[in-house]
């Protein structure tokens, strides 16, 4: 995230950067701690994403992929290893066609089973 990248620069003031990003000093130090410990990749909030949090996530993703070296890939950044796939994405599967007279049941999105004649 841009905030943590800027904090890592020599002479950076965490307090000034917190004001600039509109966050409390406590939040700023929590973010720094999470990035330094590698915990930043974990989703922590249970709040639904908003445009504001999307912007924060986009900044974090940029930091993670382009600036933060990763020990598992010889201290390179993940973006340096990305290569587009040469395979094309397959088209969606066609809708199934059932023989006439067959009973078709759909699984409810709220129940993880199919009931038939009152039995699961």
N, CA, C and O of each residue as an XYZ file, in Angstrom:
480
protein
N       0.834     -1.166      0.000
C       0.000      0.000      0.000
C       0.876      1.225      0.000
O       1.960      1.238      0.582
N       0.407      2.218     -0.638
C       1.169      3.446     -0.826
C       1.613      4.027      0.511
O       2.745      4.496      0.633
N       0.739      4.004      1.513
C       1.060      4.541      2.831
C       2.322      3.884      3.396
O       3.232      4.581      3.843
N       2.383      2.565      3.381
C       3.524      1.837      3.952
C       4.783      2.060      3.132
O       5.878      2.146      3.687
N       4.640      2.153      1.828
C       5.802      2.412      0.982
C       6.395      3.779      1.308
O       7.612      3.930      1.410
N       5.527      4.768      1.469
C       6.009      6.113      1.787
C       6.613      6.175      3.187
O       7.572      6.913      3.410
N       6.074      5.419      4.122
C       6.621      5.388      5.486
C       8.032      4.811      5.502
O       8.843      5.163      6.359
N       8.319      3.929      4.557
C       9.632      3.289      4.514
C      10.722      4.220      3.978
O      11.909      3.917      4.098
N      10.328      5.338      3.395
C      11.315      6.275      2.857
C      12.030      6.993      3.991
O      11.437      7.269      5.034
N      13.286      7.287      3.784
C      14.092      7.948      4.809
C      13.513      9.327      5.128
O      13.196     10.104      4.227
N      13.382      9.615      6.409
C      12.886     10.915      6.843
C      11.375     11.051      6.809
O      10.856     12.141      7.049
N      10.653      9.973      6.516
C       9.194     10.040      6.441
C       8.599     10.195      7.834
O       9.080      9.585      8.788
N       7.571     10.997      7.951
C       6.860     11.202      9.208
C       5.542     10.440      9.150
O       4.679     10.729      8.321
N       5.400      9.458     10.044
C       4.175      8.663     10.069
C       2.983      9.561     10.381
O       1.916      9.406      9.787
N       3.158     10.493     11.305
C       2.055     11.397     11.666
C       1.579     12.207     10.464
O       0.376     12.319     10.231
N       2.508     12.769      9.704
C       2.141     13.560      8.535
C       1.471     12.696      7.466
O       0.510     13.122      6.826
N       1.981     11.488      7.280
C       1.372     10.598      6.287
C      -0.031     10.166      6.712
O      -0.916     10.022      5.868
N      -0.238      9.961      7.999
C      -1.577      9.608      8.485
C      -2.558     10.735      8.185
O      -3.682     10.489      7.746
N      -2.127     11.976      8.423
C      -2.989     13.121      8.093
C      -3.287     13.149      6.607
O      -4.428     13.369      6.200
N      -2.262     12.927      5.798
C      -2.417     12.954      4.338
C      -3.398     11.895      3.846
O      -4.186     12.155      2.937
N      -3.357     10.691      4.447
C      -4.232      9.595      4.016
C      -5.570      9.583      4.758
O      -6.436      8.760      4.463
N      -5.739     10.496      5.722
C      -7.001     10.585      6.451
C      -7.249      9.430      7.395
O      -8.386      8.984      7.550
N      -6.182      8.935      8.035
C      -6.317      7.832      8.992
C      -5.702      8.255     10.316
O      -4.914      9.199     10.364
N      -6.057      7.564     11.383
C      -5.484      7.874     12.687
C      -4.052      7.326     12.753
O      -3.675      6.437     11.991
N      -3.272      7.877     13.679
C      -1.899      7.372     13.852
C      -1.933      5.901     14.261
O      -1.104      5.106     13.820
N      -2.898      5.549     15.109
C      -3.010      4.157     15.552
C      -3.219      3.232     14.357
O      -2.566      2.194     14.251
N      -4.129      3.607     13.456
C      -4.383      2.798     12.259
C      -3.124      2.714     11.410
O      -2.794      1.643     10.900
N      -2.414      3.833     11.251
C      -1.178      3.843     10.473
C      -0.164      2.849     11.007
O       0.445      2.096     10.247
N       0.014      2.854     12.337
C       0.984      1.925     12.921
C       0.513      0.477     12.832
O       1.336     -0.430     12.702
N      -0.791      0.246     12.900
C      -1.329     -1.117     12.729
C      -1.032     -1.602     11.311
O      -0.601     -2.740     11.121
N      -1.262     -0.736     10.305
C      -0.969     -1.117      8.918
C       0.503     -1.452      8.745
O       0.852     -2.454      8.119
N       1.372     -0.603      9.308
C       2.817     -0.851      9.182
C       3.197     -2.180      9.820
O       3.985     -2.941      9.259
N       2.638     -2.457     10.989
C       2.932     -3.713     11.683
C       2.491     -4.908     10.842
O       3.211     -5.903     10.744
N       1.304     -4.809     10.236
C       0.795     -5.924      9.427
C       1.639     -6.149      8.180
O       1.908     -7.293      7.813
N       2.057     -5.080      7.531
C       2.884     -5.231      6.325
C       4.226     -5.841      6.691
O       4.714     -6.742      6.009
N       4.820     -5.349      7.769
C       6.141     -5.857      8.181
C       6.087     -7.316      8.618
O       7.059     -8.051      8.440
N       4.954     -7.745      9.192
C       4.845     -9.127      9.658
C       4.321    -10.070      8.583
O       4.248    -11.278      8.803
N       3.954     -9.526      7.414
C       3.411    -10.359      6.345
C       1.940    -10.659      6.524
O       1.374    -11.459      5.779
N       1.314    -10.030      7.501
C      -0.089    -10.277      7.819
C      -1.034     -9.485      6.926
O      -2.244     -9.708      6.962
N      -0.504     -8.567      6.127
C      -1.347     -7.654      5.346
C      -2.186     -8.382      4.299
O      -3.210     -7.854      3.865
N      -1.779     -9.575      3.885
C      -2.504    -10.285      2.836
C      -3.815    -10.887      3.336
O      -4.642    -11.320      2.534
N      -4.010    -10.918      4.652
C      -5.210    -11.531      5.204
C      -6.337    -10.513      5.273
O      -6.136     -9.374      5.693
N      -7.509    -10.930      4.861
C      -8.682    -10.069      4.965
C      -9.099    -10.022      6.425
O      -9.280    -11.068      7.050
N      -9.252     -8.837      6.971
C      -9.558     -8.708      8.389
C     -10.946     -8.122      8.649
O     -11.566     -8.447      9.661
N     -11.430     -7.289      7.779
C     -12.686     -6.612      8.022
C     -13.863     -7.491      7.637
O     -13.801     -8.239      6.662
N     -14.936     -7.394      8.411
C     -16.169     -8.105      8.065
C     -17.160     -7.155      7.420
O     -18.260     -7.554      7.038
N     -16.766     -5.903      7.303
C     -17.620     -4.895      6.693
C     -17.640     -5.116      5.185
O     -16.600     -5.416      4.597
N     -18.812     -4.974      4.540
C     -18.846     -5.111      3.083
C     -17.957     -4.056      2.423
O     -17.864     -2.935      2.923
N     -17.309     -4.391      1.319
C     -16.412     -3.429      0.685
C     -17.163     -2.202      0.184
O     -18.294     -2.295     -0.294
N     -16.518     -1.067      0.301
C     -17.088      0.168     -0.210
C     -16.077      0.775     -1.180
O     -14.964      0.267     -1.314
N     -16.451      1.836     -1.841
C     -15.516      2.486     -2.755
C     -14.271      2.955     -2.024
O     -13.169      2.896     -2.571
N     -14.436      3.424     -0.787
C     -13.299      3.890      0.000
C     -12.341      2.728      0.301
O     -11.127      2.866      0.146
N     -12.894      1.578      0.734
C     -12.034      0.440      1.048
C     -11.451     -0.163     -0.228
O     -10.354     -0.722     -0.197
N     -12.166     -0.058     -1.346
C     -11.620     -0.552     -2.604
C     -10.370      0.228     -2.970
O      -9.388     -0.355     -3.430
N     -10.395      1.537     -2.773
C      -9.214      2.352     -3.054
C      -8.046      1.956     -2.164
O      -6.904      1.894     -2.619
N      -8.334      1.687     -0.886
C      -7.284      1.256      0.039
C      -6.734     -0.094     -0.402
O      -5.524     -0.322     -0.365
N      -7.633     -0.995     -0.822
C      -7.167     -2.306     -1.283
C      -6.321     -2.170     -2.545
O      -5.295     -2.836     -2.678
N      -6.739     -1.321     -3.462
C      -5.965     -1.128     -4.690
C      -4.557     -0.609     -4.376
O      -3.580     -1.039     -4.990
N      -4.463      0.315     -3.418
C      -3.135      0.827     -3.032
C      -2.295     -0.280     -2.398
O      -1.105     -0.402     -2.688
N      -2.922     -1.098     -1.521
C      -2.193     -2.192     -0.886
C      -1.728     -3.210     -1.929
O      -0.591     -3.681     -1.880
N      -2.617     -3.549     -2.878
C      -2.272     -4.527     -3.915
C      -1.097     -4.038     -4.750
O      -0.224     -4.822     -5.121
N      -1.076     -2.750     -5.043
C       0.035     -2.169     -5.788
C       1.338     -2.313     -5.004
O       2.363     -2.706     -5.562
N       1.296     -1.994     -3.713
C       2.490     -2.139     -2.867
C       2.947     -3.601     -2.834
O       4.127     -3.895     -3.019
N       2.004     -4.505     -2.597
C       2.337     -5.926     -2.468
C       2.928     -6.495     -3.759
O       3.898     -7.252     -3.717
N       2.353     -6.136     -4.890
C       2.788     -6.723     -6.157
C       4.001     -6.050     -6.783
O       4.739     -6.692     -7.531
N       4.225     -4.759     -6.494
C       5.267     -4.021     -7.210
C       6.426     -3.527     -6.349
O       7.485     -3.206     -6.888
N       6.258     -3.456     -5.028
C       7.312     -2.875     -4.195
C       7.821     -3.794     -3.104
O       8.981     -3.679     -2.706
N       6.994     -4.706     -2.604
C       7.361     -5.533     -1.459
C       8.019     -6.830     -1.925
O       7.358     -7.666     -2.542
N       9.318     -7.013     -1.638
C       9.978     -8.257     -2.058
C       9.471     -9.450     -1.246
O       9.061     -9.310     -0.093
N       9.510    -10.606     -1.866
C       8.987    -11.821     -1.259
C      10.098    -12.863     -1.200
O      10.694    -13.205     -2.221
N      10.370    -13.362     -0.004
C      11.481    -14.282      0.202
C      11.351    -15.564     -0.625
O      12.354    -16.114     -1.079
N      10.131    -16.035     -0.818
C       9.902    -17.287     -1.549
C      10.294    -17.218     -3.022
O      10.458    -18.255     -3.664
N      10.445    -16.021     -3.559
C      10.864    -15.875     -4.965
C      12.146    -15.049     -5.044
O      12.284    -14.148     -5.870
N      13.070    -15.387     -4.163
C      14.423    -14.802     -4.161
C      14.397    -13.275     -4.047
O      15.110    -12.574     -4.765
N      13.568    -12.777     -3.135
C      13.450    -11.344     -2.852
C      13.041    -10.519     -4.066
O      13.373     -9.337     -4.162
N      12.330    -11.137     -4.979
C      11.755    -10.412     -6.115
C      10.326    -10.013     -5.738
O       9.760    -10.537     -4.778
N       9.761     -9.100     -6.487
C       8.360     -8.730     -6.259
C       7.480     -9.614     -7.131
O       7.897    -10.012     -8.219
N       6.258     -9.932     -6.671
C       5.391    -10.824     -7.448
C       5.163    -10.376     -8.889
O       5.071    -11.216     -9.784
N       5.070     -9.078     -9.128
C       4.805     -8.597    -10.493
C       5.920     -8.984    -11.460
O       5.682     -9.110    -12.661
N       7.129     -9.172    -10.948
C       8.234     -9.543    -11.836
C       8.096    -10.979    -12.343
O       8.737    -11.352    -13.325
N       7.275    -11.776    -11.690
C       7.099    -13.183    -12.078
C       5.842    -13.420    -12.903
O       5.661    -14.510    -13.445
N       4.977    -12.426    -13.009
C       3.718    -12.607    -13.719
C       3.944    -12.718    -15.221
O       4.683    -11.932    -15.813
N       3.302    -13.699    -15.818
C       3.302    -13.866    -17.272
C       1.874    -14.211    -17.690
O       1.276    -15.115    -17.108
N       1.315    -13.522    -18.673
C      -0.042    -13.877    -19.126
C      -0.064    -15.305    -19.662
O       0.910    -15.772    -20.253
N      -1.161    -15.977    -19.455
C      -1.306    -17.343    -19.934
C      -1.426    -17.364    -21.450
O      -2.052    -16.487    -22.047
N      -0.828    -18.359    -22.058
C      -0.949    -18.508    -23.511
C      -2.261    -19.212    -23.873
O      -2.683    -19.190    -25.029
N      -2.903    -19.837    -22.877
C      -4.172    -20.527    -23.118
C      -5.330    -19.551    -22.990
O      -5.323    -18.684    -22.115
N      -6.312    -19.689    -23.849
C      -7.479    -18.815    -23.760
C      -8.453    -19.388    -22.733
O      -8.487    -20.594    -22.489
N      -9.226    -18.513    -22.150
C     -10.216    -18.924    -21.164
C     -11.351    -19.631    -21.895
O     -11.838    -19.123    -22.905
N     -11.788    -20.802    -21.403
C     -12.857    -21.530    -22.115
C     -14.192    -20.795    -22.024
O     -14.449    -20.048    -21.079
N     -15.017    -21.022    -23.016
C     -16.360    -20.440    -23.029
C     -17.193    -21.106    -21.934
O     -16.899    -22.233    -21.536
N     -18.225    -20.422    -21.445
C     -19.074    -21.046    -20.425
C     -19.692    -22.336    -20.954
O     -19.967    -22.468    -22.147
N     -19.905    -23.281    -20.046
C     -20.515    -24.557    -20.434
C     -21.948    -24.310    -20.902
O     -22.651    -23.475    -20.332
N     -22.380    -25.024    -21.928
C     -23.760    -24.835    -22.395
C     -24.746    -25.353    -21.347
O     -24.412    -26.222    -20.541
N     -25.952    -24.815    -21.370
C     -27.003    -25.296    -20.465
C     -27.301    -26.755    -20.798
O     -27.378    -27.119    -21.971
N     -27.467    -27.588    -19.782
C     -27.770    -28.999    -20.066
C     -29.152    -29.159    -20.689
O     -30.069    -28.390    -20.401
N     -29.286    -30.158    -21.538
C     -30.566    -30.475    -22.173
C     -31.013    -31.821    -21.618
O     -30.277    -32.805    -21.699
N     -32.222    -31.867    -21.053
C     -32.731    -33.083    -20.436
C     -33.785    -33.713    -21.344
O     -34.488    -33.013    -22.073
N     -33.886    -35.023    -21.293
C     -34.900    -35.734    -22.067
C     -36.293    -35.323    -21.596
O     -36.495    -35.013    -20.422
N     -37.261    -35.325    -22.532
C     -38.639    -34.982    -22.145
C     -39.147    -35.952    -21.080
O     -38.851    -37.146    -21.121
N     -39.906    -35.428    -20.134
C     -40.489    -36.273    -19.095
C     -39.587    -36.470    -17.880
O     -40.031    -37.035    -16.881
N     -38.365    -36.031    -17.934
C     -37.461    -36.188    -16.795
C     -37.736    -35.084    -15.778
O     -38.066    -33.958    -16.149
N     -37.600    -35.411    -14.502
C     -37.805    -34.422    -13.439
C     -36.463    -33.736    -13.168
O     -35.451    -34.387    -12.908
N     -36.488    -32.432    -13.236
C     -35.270    -31.653    -13.007
C     -35.411    -30.910    -11.686
O     -36.397    -30.207    -11.464
N     -34.433    -31.065    -10.817
C     -34.430    -30.387     -9.517
C     -33.232    -29.451     -9.456
O     -32.159    -29.766     -9.970
N     -33.420    -28.321     -8.836
C     -32.326    -27.372     -8.638
C     -31.994    -27.300     -7.149
O     -32.878    -27.414     -6.299
N     -30.733    -27.112     -6.849
C     -30.303    -26.965     -5.465
C     -30.502    -25.512     -5.069
O     -30.063    -24.599     -5.768
N     -31.165    -25.310     -3.950
C     -31.422    -23.963     -3.454
C     -30.120    -23.309     -3.012
O     -29.196    -23.988     -2.564
N     -30.052    -21.997     -3.142
C     -28.845    -21.295     -2.689
C     -28.797    -21.224     -1.170
O     -27.746    -20.928     -0.601
N     -29.934    -21.495     -0.491
C     -29.951    -21.450      0.974
C     -29.887    -22.832      1.612
O     -29.647    -22.951      2.813
N     -30.103    -23.886      0.808
C     -30.014    -25.258      1.326
C     -29.037    -26.033      0.454
O     -29.081    -25.945     -0.773
N     -28.175    -26.775      1.080
C     -27.145    -27.504      0.333
C     -27.558    -28.946      0.040
O     -26.719    -29.846      0.077
N     -28.830    -29.173     -0.248
C     -29.286    -30.517     -0.582
C     -30.460    -30.443     -1.552
O     -31.056    -29.383     -1.741
N     -30.781    -31.565     -2.157
C     -31.924    -31.652     -3.057
C     -32.963    -32.536     -2.389
O     -32.655    -33.638     -1.936
N     -34.197    -32.046     -2.330
C     -35.271    -32.832     -1.765
C     -36.140    -33.383     -2.894
O     -36.405    -32.690     -3.877
N     -36.582    -34.635     -2.748
C     -37.439    -35.255     -3.753
C     -38.505    -36.041     -3.018
O     -38.207    -36.943     -2.235
N     -39.752    -35.686     -3.282
C     -40.904    -36.321     -2.626
C     -40.759    -36.259     -1.096
O     -41.047    -37.227     -0.393
N     -40.310    -35.106     -0.603
C     -40.215    -34.880      0.848
C     -39.002    -35.493      1.511
O     -38.866    -35.401      2.731
N     -38.124    -36.110      0.761
C     -36.935    -36.709      1.393
C     -35.673    -36.069      0.817
O     -35.581    -35.755     -0.370
N     -34.718    -35.894      1.708
C     -33.458    -35.280      1.273
C     -32.489    -36.334      0.779
O     -31.375    -36.005      0.372
